[in-house]
Amino acid sequence: MSPTIFRYRNYRFYFFSREEPRLHVHVISPDGEAKFWLEPKIELAVNKGISPTELNELKRIVEERQNEIRDSWNKHFNA
């Protein structure tokens, strides 16, 4: 199961239900995919095909919406 947290333009922000316990978010688009850690700080963990410019924008979105991501994570995994 991979619940969608939100969509932004052609990006889907989501996480996998059965993956590592460290807080993170996956992002996928037609161009590729990325994974960002949220702890201990927001940083890129994996990138497959997304340009540096797009990665900067995605990191900014993760920073701006980190509370929403954290809330979704907590609701899903603590339910």
C-alpha positions as CSV (number, residue, x, y, z in Angstrom):
1,M,0.0,0.0,0.0
2,S,1.3,3.4,-0.9
3,P,-1.0,6.2,0.3
4,T,-0.9,9.5,-1.6
5,I,-0.3,12.5,0.7
6,F,-0.9,15.1,-1.9
7,R,-0.3,16.0,-5.5
8,Y,1.6,19.1,-6.8
9,R,1.6,19.7,-10.6
10,N,2.6,16.4,-12.1
11,Y,4.2,15.1,-8.9
12,R,2.7,12.6,-6.5
13,F,3.9,12.7,-2.9
14,Y,3.4,9.4,-1.1
15,F,5.0,6.7,1.2
16,F,5.1,3.0,1.3
17,S,3.3,1.2,4.2
18,R,5.9,-1.5,4.6
19,E,9.2,0.3,4.4
20,E,11.8,1.6,6.8
21,P,10.6,3.4,9.9
22,R,12.6,6.6,9.4
23,L,10.3,9.4,8.4
24,H,10.5,10.1,4.6
25,V,8.4,10.8,1.6
26,H,8.6,9.6,-2.0
27,V,7.9,11.7,-5.0
28,I,7.1,10.4,-8.5
29,S,6.5,12.0,-11.8
30,P,6.6,11.0,-15.5
31,D,10.3,12.2,-15.5
32,G,11.5,10.1,-12.5
33,E,11.3,9.7,-8.8
34,A,13.0,10.8,-5.6
35,K,12.9,10.2,-1.9
36,F,13.5,12.8,0.8
37,W,14.3,12.2,4.4
38,L,12.5,14.4,6.9
39,E,14.5,13.4,9.9
40,P,16.9,14.4,11.3
41,K,16.7,17.1,8.6
42,I,15.1,17.4,5.2
43,E,17.5,16.1,2.6
44,L,17.5,14.1,-0.6
45,A,17.9,10.4,-0.1
46,V,17.5,9.0,-3.6
47,N,17.0,10.5,-7.1
48,K,16.2,8.7,-10.3
49,G,15.9,11.0,-13.3
50,I,14.7,14.2,-11.8
51,S,16.7,17.3,-12.7
52,P,18.6,19.4,-10.1
53,T,16.2,22.3,-10.7
54,E,13.2,20.1,-10.1
55,L,14.8,18.6,-7.0
56,N,15.3,22.0,-5.6
57,E,11.6,22.8,-6.1
58,L,10.5,19.5,-4.7
59,K,12.7,20.0,-1.6
60,R,11.1,23.4,-1.1
61,I,7.6,21.8,-1.4
62,V,8.6,19.2,1.2
63,E,9.9,21.9,3.5
64,E,6.7,24.0,3.1
65,R,4.4,21.0,3.6
66,Q,6.4,19.0,6.1
67,N,3.7,19.3,8.8
68,E,1.2,17.8,6.4
69,I,3.6,15.0,5.5
70,R,4.3,14.3,9.2
71,D,0.6,14.3,10.1
72,S,-0.2,11.9,7.3
73,W,2.7,9.6,8.4
74,N,1.6,9.6,12.0
75,K,-2.1,9.0,11.2
76,H,-1.2,6.1,8.9
77,F,1.4,4.3,11.0
78,N,-0.1,5.0,14.4
79,A,-3.6,3.9,13.4
